[in-house]
Amino acid sequence: MLERSIMQSSGFRNIGPTDAPSGFQLRVRLPNYRGQRLSLVDGVDVTVNGERFDHADNLIAVGGKTYDLATLRTETENRWPLDELATVIVAKPGGLSVGVHRVEVAVRIRQSYIPIEFQPSVISETRTATIVF
């Protein structure tokens, strides 16, 4: 079952070898009332303890595939189902330190029926999360 929060409490961890992490990941739910075609997902900005990781640099894994922003924008076959989590993968050599972090996620969604000058809609949330090891 998905949590109400956009950023889920599970899945926040460093990635790569334990002694030399290449970054970190977190899991997010779609902040929409229905599923979304991936070409309308405009990435996810992540800020950890004031350090911003831009949506253009982060990867998103959904439906068993991993996408960069350019690939997301051209993906017309696959969707992000409402009941499925996406994993946001952030490159940060050395990963994050063990402990509690202040994390803000900002999911950028475009809607086909909204004029382009008012897009994307950015839905953000801030919470604390812990890196265990």
DSSP file (Angstrom, degrees, kcal/mol; ACC not computed):
  #  RESIDUE AA STRUCTURE BP1 BP2  ACC     N-H-->O    O-->H-N    N-H-->O    O-->H-N    TCO  KAPPA ALPHA  PHI   PSI    X-CA   Y-CA   Z-CA
    1    1 A M              0   0    0      0, 0.0     2,-0.2     0, 0.0    82,-0.0   0.000 360.0 360.0 360.0 140.8    0.0    0.0    0.0
    2    2 A L        -     0   0    0      1,-0.1     2,-0.1     6,-0.0    81,-0.0  -0.557 360.0-123.9 -82.9 146.1    1.2    3.5   -0.8
    3    3 A E        -     0   0    0     -2,-0.2    -1,-0.1     2,-0.2    26,-0.1  -0.479  20.9-118.4 -80.9 159.5    1.7    6.1    1.8
    4    4 A R  S    S+     0   0    0     -2,-0.1    -1,-0.1     3,-0.0     4,-0.1   0.867  91.5  88.7 -66.6 -35.5   -0.1    9.4    1.5
    5    5 A S  S    S-     0   0    0      1,-0.1    -2,-0.2     2,-0.1    24,-0.2  -0.286  80.9-132.0 -61.3 146.6    3.2   11.3    1.4
    6    6 A I  S    S+     0   0    0     22,-0.1    23,-2.2     1,-0.1     2,-0.5   0.963  99.1  56.7 -64.0 -51.6    4.8   11.7   -2.0
    7    7 A M  B    S-A   28   0A   0     21,-0.2    21,-0.2    98,-0.1     2,-0.1  -0.725  91.4-137.1 -82.7 124.7    8.1   10.5   -0.7
    8    8 A Q        -     0   0    0     19,-2.6    19,-0.3    -2,-0.5     4,-0.1  -0.447  10.7-126.1 -81.8 154.5    7.7    7.1    0.8
    9    9 A S  S    S+     0   0    0     -2,-0.1     3,-0.3     2,-0.1     2,-0.3   0.704  92.5  64.8 -75.3 -18.7    9.3    6.1    4.1
   10   10 A S  S    S+     0   0    0      1,-0.2    17,-0.5    17,-0.1    -2,-0.2  -0.743  88.7  39.2-101.3 153.3   11.0    3.1    2.5
   11   11 A G        +     0   0    0     -2,-0.3     2,-0.9     1,-0.2    -1,-0.2   0.433  67.2 131.9  96.7  -0.7   13.6    3.1   -0.2
   12   12 A F        +     0   0    0     -3,-0.3     2,-0.3    14,-0.1    -1,-0.2  -0.765  39.3 120.4 -86.3 108.7   15.8    6.1    0.9
   13   13 A R  E     -B   25   0A   0     12,-1.8    12,-2.6    -2,-0.9     2,-0.1  -0.989  64.8 -90.5-161.6 162.6   19.3    4.7    0.7
   14   14 A N  E     -B   24   0A   0     -2,-0.3     2,-0.3    10,-0.2    10,-0.3  -0.467  40.4-145.9 -74.0 154.4   22.7    5.0   -0.8
   15   15 A I  E     +B   23   0A   0      8,-2.4     7,-2.1    -2,-0.1     8,-1.0  -0.885  54.1  34.4-123.3 156.8   23.4    3.0   -4.0
   16   16 A G  S    S-     0   0    0     -2,-0.3    -2,-0.0     5,-0.3     0, 0.0  -0.457 106.1 -11.5  95.4-173.1   26.6    1.4   -5.3
   17   17 A P    >   -     0   0    0      0, 0.0     3,-1.0     0, 0.0    -2,-0.1  -0.276  64.5-124.3 -60.6 144.5   29.3   -0.4   -3.2
   18   18 A T  T 3  S+     0   0    0      1,-0.3    -3,-0.0     2,-0.2    -4,-0.0   0.856 111.6  47.0 -58.4 -37.4   29.0    0.2    0.5
   19   19 A D  T 3  S+     0   0    0      1,-0.2    -1,-0.3     0, 0.0    -3,-0.0   0.600 128.5  23.1 -83.9 -10.2   32.6    1.5    0.7
   20   20 A A  S <  S-     0   0    0     -3,-1.0    -1,-0.2    73,-0.0    -2,-0.2  -0.406  78.5-166.1-152.9  69.4   32.1    3.9   -2.3
   21   21 A P        -     0   0    0      0, 0.0    73,-2.9     0, 0.0    74,-0.3  -0.231  12.3-154.7 -59.8 147.2   28.5    4.8   -3.0
   22   22 A S        -     0   0    0     -7,-2.1    70,-1.8    71,-0.2     2,-0.3   0.473  65.1 -53.2 -99.2  -4.9   27.8    6.4   -6.4
   23   23 A G  E     -BC  15  91A   0     -8,-1.0    -8,-2.4    68,-0.3    73,-0.3  -0.979  60.3 -90.3 164.8-156.1   24.7    8.2   -5.2
   24   24 A F  E     -BC  14  90A   0     66,-2.2    66,-3.1    -2,-0.3     2,-0.3  -0.934  22.8-149.9-146.3 168.4   21.3    7.6   -3.5
   25   25 A Q  E     -BC  13  89A   0    -12,-2.6   -12,-1.8    -2,-0.3     2,-0.3  -0.946   7.3-173.1-138.8 160.3   17.8    6.8   -4.3
   26   26 A L  E     - C   0  88A   0     62,-1.7    62,-3.1    -2,-0.3     2,-0.4  -0.971  22.8-122.2-148.2 159.8   14.3    7.4   -2.9
   27   27 A R  E     - C   0  87A   0    -17,-0.5   -19,-2.6   -19,-0.3     2,-0.3  -0.877  27.8-177.9-110.8 137.5   10.8    6.2   -3.8
   28   28 A V  E     -AC   7  86A   0     58,-2.8    58,-2.8    -2,-0.4     2,-0.3  -0.943  18.7-136.8-131.7 151.9    7.9    8.5   -4.7
   29   29 A R        -     0   0    0    -23,-2.2    56,-0.1    -2,-0.3    53,-0.1  -0.710  39.7 -93.2-100.0 160.1    4.3    8.0   -5.5
   30   30 A L        -     0   0    0     54,-0.4     2,-1.7    52,-0.3    -1,-0.0  -0.606  29.8-144.2 -72.7 122.3    2.6    9.8   -8.4
   31   31 A P        +     0   0    0      0, 0.0     2,-0.3     0, 0.0    -1,-0.1  -0.391  68.1  93.2 -86.7  62.0    1.0   13.0   -7.0
   32   32 A N  S    S-     0   0    0     -2,-1.7     4,-0.1    50,-0.1    -2,-0.1  -0.925  81.9-118.9-145.5 164.4   -2.0   12.8   -9.3
   33   33 A Y  S    S+     0   0    0     -2,-0.3     2,-0.3     2,-0.1    49,-0.1   0.448  96.8  21.4 -90.1  -0.1   -5.5   11.3   -9.1
   34   34 A R  S    S-     0   0    0      1,-0.1    -2,-0.0    48,-0.0     0, 0.0  -0.951  98.8 -70.7-153.4 169.9   -4.9    8.9  -12.0
   35   35 A G        -     0   0    0     -2,-0.3     2,-0.4     1,-0.1    -2,-0.1  -0.115  47.5-139.4 -60.9 165.5   -2.0    7.3  -13.9
   36   36 A Q  E     -F   80   0B   0     44,-1.9    44,-3.3    -4,-0.1     2,-0.2  -0.992  13.0-117.9-135.8 134.0    0.2    9.4  -16.1
   37   37 A R  E >   -F   79   0B   0     -2,-0.4     3,-2.0    42,-0.2    42,-0.3  -0.514  31.6-126.9 -64.4 136.2    1.8    8.8  -19.5
   38   38 A L  G >  S+     0   0    0     40,-2.1     3,-1.7     1,-0.3    38,-0.1   0.791 105.3  67.6 -62.0 -28.6    5.6    9.0  -18.9
   39   39 A S  G 3  S+     0   0    0     36,-1.1    -1,-0.3    39,-0.4    37,-0.1   0.680  99.1  53.5 -65.2 -14.6    6.1   11.6  -21.6
   40   40 A L  G <  S+     0   0    0     -3,-2.0    70,-3.3    35,-0.1     2,-0.6   0.421  85.3  94.8 -99.3  -0.5    4.2   14.0  -19.4
   41   41 A V  E <   -G  109   0C   0     -3,-1.7    68,-0.2    -4,-0.2     3,-0.1  -0.835  56.7-168.6 -89.8 120.1    6.4   13.4  -16.3
   42   42 A D  E     -     0   0C   0     66,-3.2    67,-0.1    -2,-0.6    -1,-0.1  -0.032  45.5 -92.8-104.2  30.7    9.0   16.2  -16.4
   43   43 A G  E     -     0   0C   0     65,-0.2    65,-2.7    25,-0.1     2,-0.4  -0.198  37.5 -87.2  92.6 178.2   11.4   14.7  -13.8
   44   44 A V  E     -G  107   0C   0     11,-0.3     2,-0.3    63,-0.2    63,-0.2  -0.986  25.1-148.3-135.0 121.1   11.8   15.1  -10.1
   45   45 A D  E     -G  106   0C   0     61,-2.4    61,-2.3    -2,-0.4     2,-0.4  -0.687  17.8-164.4 -82.1 141.7   14.0   17.7   -8.3
   46   46 A V  E     -GH 105  53C   0      7,-2.4     7,-3.6    -2,-0.3     2,-0.4  -0.997   9.2-172.7-130.1 133.6   15.5   16.5   -5.1
   47   47 A T  E     -GH 104  52C   0     57,-2.6    57,-2.9    -2,-0.4     2,-0.5  -0.994   2.5-172.8-126.3 126.5   17.0   18.7   -2.3
   48   48 A V  E >  S-GH 103  51C   0      3,-2.5     3,-2.4    -2,-0.4    55,-0.2  -0.972  74.0 -23.5-122.6 118.8   18.9   17.2    0.6
   49   49 A N  T 3  S-     0   0    0     53,-2.9    -1,-0.1    -2,-0.5    54,-0.1   0.852 129.3 -48.2  50.1  39.4   20.0   19.4    3.5
   50   50 A G  T 3  S+     0   0    0     52,-0.3     2,-0.6     1,-0.2    -1,-0.3   0.288 111.6 120.5  88.3 -10.2   19.9   22.4    1.1
   51   51 A E  E <   -H   48   0C   0     -3,-2.4    -3,-2.5     2,-0.0     2,-0.4  -0.798  54.7-145.9 -91.0 119.9   21.9   20.7   -1.7
   52   52 A R  E     -H   47   0C   0     -2,-0.6     2,-0.5    -5,-0.2    -5,-0.3  -0.686  13.8-165.3 -94.2 136.3   19.8   20.7   -4.9
   53   53 A F  E     -H   46   0C   0     -7,-3.6    -7,-2.4    -2,-0.4     5,-0.1  -0.967  28.0-129.5-118.3 110.9   19.8   17.9   -7.4
   54   54 A D    >>  -     0   0    0     -2,-0.5     3,-1.8    -9,-0.2     4,-1.1  -0.234   9.4-124.8 -69.8 145.3   18.1   19.0  -10.6
   55   55 A H  T 34 S+     0   0    0      1,-0.3   -11,-0.3     2,-0.2     3,-0.2   0.784 109.3  64.1 -56.7 -29.5   15.4   17.0  -12.4
   56   56 A A  T 34 S+     0   0    0      1,-0.2    13,-0.4   -13,-0.1    -1,-0.3   0.718 108.1  40.8 -69.6 -19.9   17.4   17.1  -15.6
   57   57 A D  T <4 S+     0   0    0     -3,-1.8    34,-0.3    11,-0.1    -1,-0.2   0.628  97.7  89.7-101.7 -17.4   20.2   15.1  -13.9
   58   58 A N     <  -     0   0    0     -4,-1.1     2,-0.3   -14,-0.2    11,-0.3  -0.528  66.4-137.6 -85.9 148.4   18.1   12.6  -12.0
   59   59 A L  E     -D   89   0A   0     30,-2.6    30,-2.7    -2,-0.2     2,-0.4  -0.720  10.0-150.6 -98.9 153.7   17.0    9.2  -13.3
   60   60 A I  E     -DE  88  67A   0      7,-2.5     7,-3.0    -2,-0.3     2,-0.5  -0.994   4.1-161.8-127.4 127.5   13.5    7.7  -12.8
   61   61 A A  E     +DE  87  66A   0     26,-2.9    26,-2.6    -2,-0.4     2,-0.3  -0.940  25.4 149.5-109.5 123.2   12.8    4.0  -12.6
   62   62 A V  E >   + E   0  65A   0      3,-2.2     3,-1.3    -2,-0.5    24,-0.1  -0.986  61.6  13.0-150.6 141.2    9.2    2.9  -13.1
   63   63 A G  T 3  S-     0   0    0     22,-0.4     3,-0.1    -2,-0.3    23,-0.1   0.791 130.0 -58.6  64.6  27.9    7.7   -0.2  -14.6
   64   64 A G  T 3  S+     0   0    0      1,-0.2     2,-0.3     0, 0.0    -1,-0.3   0.529 118.3  98.3  81.0   5.1   11.0   -2.0  -14.6
   65   65 A K  E <   -E   62   0A   0     -3,-1.3    -3,-2.2     2,-0.0     2,-0.4  -0.926  63.6-138.4-126.1 151.7   12.8    0.5  -16.8
   66   66 A T  E     -E   61   0A   0     -2,-0.3     2,-0.4    -5,-0.2    -5,-0.3  -0.923  22.6-169.2-112.3 134.4   15.1    3.4  -16.0
   67   67 A Y  E     -E   60   0A   0     -7,-3.0    -7,-2.5    -2,-0.4     2,-0.2  -0.939  16.2-150.6-126.0 140.7   14.7    6.8  -17.8
   68   68 A D     >  -     0   0    0     -2,-0.4     4,-2.5    -9,-0.2     5,-0.2  -0.529  45.9 -95.1 -91.4 175.2   16.7   10.0  -18.1
   69   69 A L  H  > S+     0   0    0    -13,-0.4     4,-2.2   -11,-0.3     5,-0.2   0.898 123.7  51.9 -62.5 -42.2   14.8   13.2  -18.7
   70   70 A A  H  > S+     0   0    0      1,-0.2     4,-0.6     2,-0.2    -1,-0.2   0.896 112.6  46.0 -61.9 -39.9   15.2   13.1  -22.5
   71   71 A T  H >> S+     0   0    0      1,-0.2     3,-0.8     2,-0.2     4,-0.7   0.891 109.7  54.7 -70.6 -39.5   13.9    9.5  -22.7
   72   72 A L  H >< S+     0   0    0     -4,-2.5     3,-1.3     1,-0.2   -31,-0.2   0.930 103.9  55.5 -56.3 -46.0   11.0   10.3  -20.4
   73   73 A R  H 3< S+     0   0    0     -4,-2.2    -1,-0.2     1,-0.3    -2,-0.2   0.700 114.3  39.2 -65.0 -19.4    9.9   13.2  -22.7
   74   74 A T  H << S+     0   0    0     -3,-0.8     2,-0.9    -4,-0.6    -1,-0.3   0.395  84.8 112.9-109.2   1.9    9.7   10.9  -25.7
   75   75 A E    <<  +     0   0    0     -3,-1.3   -36,-1.1    -4,-0.7   -35,-0.1  -0.652  28.1 157.1 -81.2 105.3    8.2    7.8  -24.0
   76   76 A T        +     0   0    0     -2,-0.9    -1,-0.2   -38,-0.1    -4,-0.0   0.536  63.5  57.1-105.6  -9.4    4.7    7.4  -25.4
   77   77 A E  S    S+     0   0    0    -40,-0.0     2,-0.2     2,-0.0    -1,-0.1   0.818  96.3  62.3 -92.4 -33.7    4.1    3.7  -24.8
   78   78 A N        -     0   0    0      2,-0.0   -40,-2.1   -41,-0.0   -39,-0.4  -0.636  60.8-160.6-103.9 155.5    4.5    3.4  -21.0
   79   79 A R  E     -F   37   0B   0    -42,-0.3   -42,-0.2    -2,-0.2   -44,-0.0  -0.811  24.8-123.0-124.8 163.1    2.7    4.9  -18.1
   80   80 A W  E     -F   36   0B   0    -44,-3.3   -44,-1.9    -2,-0.3     6,-0.1  -0.918  39.1-141.2-103.6 100.9    3.3    5.5  -14.4
   81   81 A P    >   -     0   0    0      0, 0.0     3,-1.7     0, 0.0   -51,-0.3  -0.286  13.8-120.9 -65.2 149.6    0.3    3.7  -12.8
   82   82 A L  T 3  S+     0   0    0      1,-0.3   -52,-0.3   -53,-0.1   -50,-0.1   0.832 111.5  48.6 -57.7 -35.4   -1.3    5.4   -9.9
   83   83 A D  T 3  S+     0   0    0    -54,-0.1     2,-0.4     2,-0.1    -1,-0.3   0.186  96.8  87.9 -96.1  17.6   -0.6    2.4   -7.6
   84   84 A E    <   -     0   0    0     -3,-1.7   -54,-0.4   -82,-0.0     2,-0.2  -0.948  68.4-134.7-120.9 137.1    3.1    2.0   -8.5
   85   85 A L        -     0   0    0     -2,-0.4     2,-0.4   -56,-0.1   -22,-0.4  -0.563  13.6-146.6 -83.1 149.8    6.1    3.7   -6.9
   86   86 A A  E     -C   28   0A   0    -58,-2.8   -58,-2.8    -2,-0.2     2,-0.5  -0.887  10.2-136.1-110.0 148.7    8.8    5.2   -8.9
   87   87 A T  E     -CD  27  61A   0    -26,-2.6   -26,-2.9    -2,-0.4     2,-0.6  -0.922  10.6-151.3-105.5 126.1   12.4    5.3   -7.8
   88   88 A V  E     -CD  26  60A   0    -62,-3.1   -62,-1.7    -2,-0.5     2,-0.5  -0.867  11.3-158.1 -96.7 124.7   14.4    8.5   -8.2
   89   89 A I  E     -CD  25  59A   0    -30,-2.7   -30,-2.6    -2,-0.6     2,-0.5  -0.915   7.4-168.8-110.7 122.4   18.1    7.8   -8.7
   90   90 A V  E     -C   24   0A   0    -66,-3.1   -66,-2.2    -2,-0.5     2,-0.5  -0.940  17.2-135.9-117.0 125.0   20.5   10.7   -7.9
   91   91 A A  E     +C   23   0A   0     -2,-0.5   -68,-0.3   -34,-0.3   -69,-0.0  -0.683  39.8 149.2 -79.2 123.6   24.2   10.7   -8.7
   92   92 A K    >   -     0   0    0    -70,-1.8     3,-3.3    -2,-0.5    -2,-0.1  -0.709  45.2-128.0-154.6  98.4   26.3   11.9   -5.9
   93   93 A P  T 3  S+     0   0    0      0, 0.0   -71,-0.2     0, 0.0   -70,-0.1  -0.230  98.9  18.4 -51.4 128.6   29.8   10.5   -5.5
   94   94 A G  T 3  S-     0   0    0    -73,-2.9   -72,-0.2   -74,-0.0   -80,-0.0   0.242 105.4-130.8  91.0 -12.3   30.2    9.2   -2.0
   95   95 A G    <   -     0   0    0     -3,-3.3     2,-0.3   -74,-0.3   -71,-0.2  -0.207  45.3 -41.2  66.4-158.2   26.4    9.1   -1.4
   96   96 A L        -     0   0    0    -73,-0.3   -82,-0.1     1,-0.1     3,-0.1  -0.747  63.8-102.6-104.0 153.3   24.9   10.7    1.6
   97   97 A S        -     0   0    0     -2,-0.3    34,-0.3     1,-0.1     2,-0.1  -0.365  44.4 -93.9 -71.2 153.9   26.2   10.4    5.2
   98   98 A V  S    S+     0   0    0     35,-0.1     2,-0.3    34,-0.1    34,-0.2  -0.466  87.8  51.6 -64.6 136.7   24.6    8.1    7.6
   99   99 A G  E    S- I   0 131C   0     32,-2.4    32,-2.7    -2,-0.1     2,-0.3  -0.840  93.8 -27.4 132.7-168.6   22.0    9.8    9.7
  100  100 A V  E     - I   0 130C   0     -2,-0.3     2,-0.3    30,-0.2    30,-0.2  -0.654  54.5-173.8 -89.4 136.8   18.9   12.0    9.4
  101  101 A H  E     - I   0 129C   0     28,-3.1    28,-2.3    -2,-0.3     2,-0.7  -0.947  27.9-125.8-130.2 148.9   18.5   14.3    6.4
  102  102 A R  E     - I   0 128C   0     -2,-0.3   -53,-2.9    26,-0.2     2,-0.5  -0.874  37.8-171.1 -92.6 117.5   16.0   17.0    5.4
  103  103 A V  E     -GI  48 127C   0     24,-3.1    24,-2.7    -2,-0.7     2,-0.5  -0.937  14.4-172.2-120.1 128.9   14.7   15.9    2.0
  104  104 A E  E     -GI  47 126C   0    -57,-2.9   -57,-2.6    -2,-0.5     2,-0.4  -0.979   5.3-169.0-116.9 131.5   12.5   17.8   -0.4
  105  105 A V  E     -GI  46 125C   0     20,-2.5    20,-2.1    -2,-0.5     2,-0.4  -0.937   4.6-169.4-115.7 143.7   11.1   16.3   -3.5
  106  106 A A  E     -GI  45 124C   0    -61,-2.3   -61,-2.4    -2,-0.4     2,-0.4  -0.892   8.7-158.3-134.8 102.7    9.4   18.2   -6.3
  107  107 A V  E     -GI  44 123C   0     16,-2.5    16,-2.7    -2,-0.4     2,-0.6  -0.695   9.2-149.0 -84.8 128.3    7.6   16.1   -8.9
  108  108 A R  E     + I   0 122C   0    -65,-2.7   -66,-3.2    -2,-0.4     2,-0.4  -0.880  20.4 178.5-104.9 114.8    7.2   18.0  -12.2
  109  109 A I  E     -GI  41 121C   0     12,-3.0    12,-3.3    -2,-0.6     2,-0.4  -0.946  14.5-158.1-121.3 135.0    4.0   16.9  -14.1
  110  110 A R        -     0   0    0    -70,-3.3     2,-0.4    -2,-0.4     9,-0.1  -0.866   8.5-152.0-106.6 147.1    2.7   18.3  -17.4
  111  111 A Q    >   -     0   0    0     -2,-0.4     3,-1.5     3,-0.1   -75,-0.0  -0.967  14.7-138.6-119.6 135.1   -1.0   17.9  -18.4
  112  112 A S  T 3  S+     0   0    0     -2,-0.4    -1,-0.1     1,-0.3     4,-0.1   0.730 102.9  50.9 -64.7 -21.3   -2.0   17.8  -22.0
  113  113 A Y  T 3  S+     0   0    0      2,-0.1    -1,-0.3     3,-0.0     3,-0.0   0.360  91.5  88.7-100.2   4.9   -5.0   20.1  -21.4
  114  114 A I  S <  S-     0   0    0     -3,-1.5    -3,-0.1     1,-0.0     5,-0.1  -0.874  88.9-103.6-103.2 134.2   -3.2   22.9  -19.6
  115  115 A P    >   -     0   0    0      0, 0.0     3,-2.1     0, 0.0    -4,-0.1  -0.254  30.4-119.6 -55.9 142.5   -1.7   25.7  -21.6
  116  116 A I  G >  S+     0   0    0      1,-0.3     3,-1.7     2,-0.2    -2,-0.0   0.779 108.9  65.2 -57.7 -32.1    2.1   25.4  -22.0
  117  117 A E  G 3  S+     0   0    0      1,-0.3    -1,-0.3     0, 0.0    -3,-0.0   0.655 102.4  50.0 -69.0 -12.6    2.8   28.7  -20.3
  118  118 A F  G <  S+     0   0    0     -3,-2.1    -1,-0.3     3,-0.0    -2,-0.2   0.151  98.4 146.4-106.8  17.4    1.4   27.3  -17.0
  119  119 A Q    <   +     0   0    0     -3,-1.7    -9,-0.1     2,-0.1     2,-0.1  -0.815  31.3  32.8-119.5 157.1    3.4   24.1  -17.1
  120  120 A P        -     0   0    0      0, 0.0     2,-0.5     0, 0.0   -10,-0.2   0.624  66.9-141.4 -82.9 163.9    4.8   22.0  -15.5
  121  121 A S  E     -I  109   0C   0    -12,-3.3   -12,-3.0    -2,-0.1     2,-0.6  -0.756  18.1-152.2 -79.9 131.5    2.8   21.7  -12.3
  122  122 A V  E     -I  108   0C   0     -2,-0.5     2,-0.6   -14,-0.2   -14,-0.2  -0.937  11.4-171.2-113.3 116.8    5.4   21.2   -9.5
  123  123 A I  E     -I  107   0C   0    -16,-2.7   -16,-2.5    -2,-0.6     2,-0.3  -0.929  16.1-178.3-109.4 116.6    4.1   19.2   -6.5
  124  124 A S  E     +I  106   0C   0     -2,-0.6     2,-0.3   -18,-0.3   -18,-0.2  -0.776  15.1 178.1-121.8 161.2    6.6   19.3   -3.7
  125  125 A E  E     -I  105   0C   0    -20,-2.1   -20,-2.5    -2,-0.3     2,-0.4  -0.980  13.0-151.4-156.5 144.6    6.9   17.9   -0.2
  126  126 A T  E     +I  104   0C   0     -2,-0.3     2,-0.3   -22,-0.2   -22,-0.2  -0.971  26.9 147.1-122.7 138.1    9.6   18.1    2.5
  127  127 A R  E     -I  103   0C   0    -24,-2.7   -24,-3.1    -2,-0.4     2,-0.3  -0.963  44.4-101.2-154.7 169.9   10.2   15.4    5.2
  128  128 A T  E     +I  102   0C   0     -2,-0.3     2,-0.3   -26,-0.2   -26,-0.2  -0.774  38.1 177.7 -96.7 146.5   13.0   13.9    7.2
  129  129 A A  E     -I  101   0C   0    -28,-2.3   -28,-3.1    -2,-0.3     2,-0.4  -0.974  19.3-130.1-146.0 156.4   14.5   10.6    6.2
  130  130 A T  E     -I  100   0C   0     -2,-0.3     2,-0.6   -30,-0.2   -30,-0.2  -0.918   1.1-152.0-119.0 132.8   17.3    8.5    7.5
  131  131 A I  E     -I   99   0C   0    -32,-2.7   -32,-2.4    -2,-0.4  -118,-0.1  -0.905  13.9-171.7 -94.2 122.2   20.3    6.8    5.8
  132  132 A V              0   0    0     -2,-0.6    -1,-0.2   -34,-0.2   -34,-0.1   0.899 360.0 360.0 -86.2 -43.6   21.1    3.7    7.9
  133  133 A F              0   0    0    -36,-0.1   -35,-0.1   -34,-0.1  -120,-0.1   0.311 360.0 360.0-154.6 360.0   24.4    2.6    6.2
